[in-house]
Amino acid sequence: MVAAGSESESHTALYDAVVIGAGPAGLSCALNLVRAHARVLLVDANRPRHAATLQSHGFLTRDGVAPAQLRQQGREEVLAYPTASYVMGAVTAVTPATGTVIDSSAGTPPEPAAALGFAVTVAPVRGSGDPQIYHARRIVIATGIQERLPDITNLRAYYGTALHSCVVCDGYEKTGQPVVLLPHPQCSEQQLDVVQQLLRRFSPEVLVVRDAVEIVGERAQMQGVRRSAGEVLPVTQGFVLPLTTVQAPYLAQFGVPAACPQGLAAWGVDQPAELSNIGIPGIYAVGEALTGEPQQLVVAAGSGAALVPELLLSLS
Ligand SMILES: Cc1cc2nc3c(=O)[nH]c(=O)nc-3n(C[C@H](O)[C@H](O)[C@H](O)COP(=O)(O)OP(=O)(O)OC[C@H]3O[C@@H](n4cnc5c(N)ncnc54)[C@H](O)[C@@H]3O)c2cc1C
């Protein structure tokens, strides 16, 4: 595989770290890095998983805040520091800065690029334009997880309002009312059991529906769930159990599979782990991208902050 193409515009600055993803994990990591005088470029594609909802709960001092507001305020706090930069765009490739060809299929581990740095290719997400290339000594992946919702007509329209996926985050608002639980067909019985147990704290009636075909509603108001036989269950709210995966195709040069269902940490366990928590020297992951599991805002933010001492020590 070959490093990024020559039609891209290359920037000469060398950042201490490029943080990919400006959700709570990436923002928290970036904030603590710039407060330690590190030169940080934060790159974000502006496609947060959380965008489906209008309110987020359970983040101490920020209970009920709109997700977009949380992210914007987080960006402003990071960018108040002189060593912080931000660009909106999607990272499409991370390569060793030398641009050397790495044949990961040959079974040899990648070069220890940590000392040399990395080139990060960023494609525009709005309008057109050439990809840009930035250089950094360290990479922090904070891109979250991708969800696969069950294949149910109109589900997306009610996801984040009547239907949620995090019981601890959104169970309170459904207290005392019947809820439907819609698992993805490939979710394990164990996952289903845990969610059901949690839901019983909030709801007197939990209806697990495995053959839902459509969410029925009038504008923003969910009115029921149509089952495969045609009848409609009159339930107006509930939870979805999606499948989750971490997708980091831009790490292909390092042999990382396109989809990592158990997160980047699990991918890296058998790899040489020097200077990294994912087994690629110089590249780290935080938040949901590290574990592959849904977290909460405060947990993801904590993960971003927790990496900082190790990363700073690796730079010195
Ligand atoms: C509907 C819904 C409701 C929720 N409600 C709550 C709640 O009430 N309370 C709570 O605590 N938690 C809630 N959560 C969970 C919470 O949103 C997540 O735990 C948290 O956002 C994870 O943080 P993260 O930084 O790891 O990833 P994310 O917040 O997902 O951020 C990842 C960022 O990476 C960017 N990105 C991805 N790929 C690239 C790329 N190639 N290049 C550049 N950028 C990229 C994305 O644009 C995104 O901004 C909710 C989640 C959902 C889906």
PDBQT file of the ligand as one rigid body, heavy atoms in Angstrom, charges set to zero:
ROOT
HETATM    1  C1  LIG A 401     -29.263   8.614  20.569  1.00  0.00    +0.000 C 
HETATM    2  C2  LIG A 401     -28.164   8.667  21.601  1.00  0.00    +0.000 A 
HETATM    3  C3  LIG A 401     -28.416   9.246  22.836  1.00  0.00    +0.000 A 
HETATM    4  C4  LIG A 401     -27.424   9.286  23.794  1.00  0.00    +0.000 A 
HETATM    5  N1  LIG A 401     -27.686   9.887  24.977  1.00  0.00    +0.000 NA
HETATM    6  C5  LIG A 401     -26.725   9.984  25.906  1.00  0.00    +0.000 A 
HETATM    7  C6  LIG A 401     -26.991  10.648  27.154  1.00  0.00    +0.000 A 
HETATM    8  O1  LIG A 401     -28.091  11.132  27.384  1.00  0.00    +0.000 OA
HETATM    9  N2  LIG A 401     -25.975  10.688  28.061  1.00  0.00    +0.000 N 
HETATM   10  C7  LIG A 401     -24.740  10.148  27.827  1.00  0.00    +0.000 A 
HETATM   11  O2  LIG A 401     -23.870  10.240  28.695  1.00  0.00    +0.000 OA
HETATM   12  N3  LIG A 401     -24.474   9.526  26.656  1.00  0.00    +0.000 NA
HETATM   13  C8  LIG A 401     -25.425   9.440  25.695  1.00  0.00    +0.000 A 
HETATM   14  N4  LIG A 401     -25.157   8.797  24.510  1.00  0.00    +0.000 N 
HETATM   15  C9  LIG A 401     -23.832   8.172  24.316  1.00  0.00    +0.000 C 
HETATM   16  C10 LIG A 401     -22.750   9.211  23.981  1.00  0.00    +0.000 C 
HETATM   17  O3  LIG A 401     -23.173  10.009  22.905  1.00  0.00    +0.000 OA
HETATM   18  C11 LIG A 401     -21.450   8.492  23.636  1.00  0.00    +0.000 C 
HETATM   19  O4  LIG A 401     -21.096   7.627  24.694  1.00  0.00    +0.000 OA
HETATM   20  C12 LIG A 401     -20.293   9.465  23.400  1.00  0.00    +0.000 C 
HETATM   21  O5  LIG A 401     -20.655  10.459  22.465  1.00  0.00    +0.000 OA
HETATM   22  C13 LIG A 401     -19.055   8.724  22.906  1.00  0.00    +0.000 C 
HETATM   23  O6  LIG A 401     -18.023   9.644  22.763  1.00  0.00    +0.000 OA
HETATM   24  P1  LIG A 401     -16.792   9.452  21.748  1.00  0.00    +0.000 P 
HETATM   25  O7  LIG A 401     -16.015  10.722  21.840  1.00  0.00    +0.000 OA
HETATM   26  O8  LIG A 401     -16.115   8.166  22.015  1.00  0.00    +0.000 OA
HETATM   27  O9  LIG A 401     -17.459   9.320  20.280  1.00  0.00    +0.000 OA
HETATM   28  P2  LIG A 401     -18.449  10.299  19.510  1.00  0.00    +0.000 P 
HETATM   29  O10 LIG A 401     -19.149  11.225  20.436  1.00  0.00    +0.000 OA
HETATM   30  O11 LIG A 401     -19.287   9.419  18.650  1.00  0.00    +0.000 OA
HETATM   31  O12 LIG A 401     -17.503  11.191  18.625  1.00  0.00    +0.000 OA
HETATM   32  C14 LIG A 401     -16.810  10.668  17.530  1.00  0.00    +0.000 C 
HETATM   33  C15 LIG A 401     -16.481  11.804  16.585  1.00  0.00    +0.000 C 
HETATM   34  O13 LIG A 401     -15.557  11.308  15.601  1.00  0.00    +0.000 OA
HETATM   35  C16 LIG A 401     -15.875  11.886  14.363  1.00  0.00    +0.000 C 
HETATM   36  N5  LIG A 401     -15.322  11.020  13.311  1.00  0.00    +0.000 N 
HETATM   37  C17 LIG A 401     -15.659   9.731  13.016  1.00  0.00    +0.000 A 
HETATM   38  N6  LIG A 401     -14.907   9.273  11.996  1.00  0.00    +0.000 NA
HETATM   39  C18 LIG A 401     -14.078  10.307  11.639  1.00  0.00    +0.000 A 
HETATM   40  C19 LIG A 401     -13.066  10.453  10.642  1.00  0.00    +0.000 A 
HETATM   41  N7  LIG A 401     -12.731   9.463   9.805  1.00  0.00    +0.000 N 
HETATM   42  N8  LIG A 401     -12.431  11.653  10.542  1.00  0.00    +0.000 NA
HETATM   43  C20 LIG A 401     -12.744  12.664  11.385  1.00  0.00    +0.000 A 
HETATM   44  N9  LIG A 401     -13.690  12.570  12.352  1.00  0.00    +0.000 NA
HETATM   45  C21 LIG A 401     -14.342  11.407  12.473  1.00  0.00    +0.000 A 
HETATM   46  C22 LIG A 401     -17.398  11.990  14.353  1.00  0.00    +0.000 C 
HETATM   47  O14 LIG A 401     -17.809  13.011  13.460  1.00  0.00    +0.000 OA
HETATM   48  C23 LIG A 401     -17.688  12.331  15.821  1.00  0.00    +0.000 C 
HETATM   49  O15 LIG A 401     -17.786  13.716  16.001  1.00  0.00    +0.000 OA
HETATM   50  C24 LIG A 401     -26.131   8.740  23.524  1.00  0.00    +0.000 A 
HETATM   51  C25 LIG A 401     -25.880   8.162  22.272  1.00  0.00    +0.000 A 
HETATM   52  C26 LIG A 401     -26.883   8.121  21.320  1.00  0.00    +0.000 A 
HETATM   53  C27 LIG A 401     -26.599   7.507  19.978  1.00  0.00    +0.000 C 
ENDROOT
TORSDOF 0
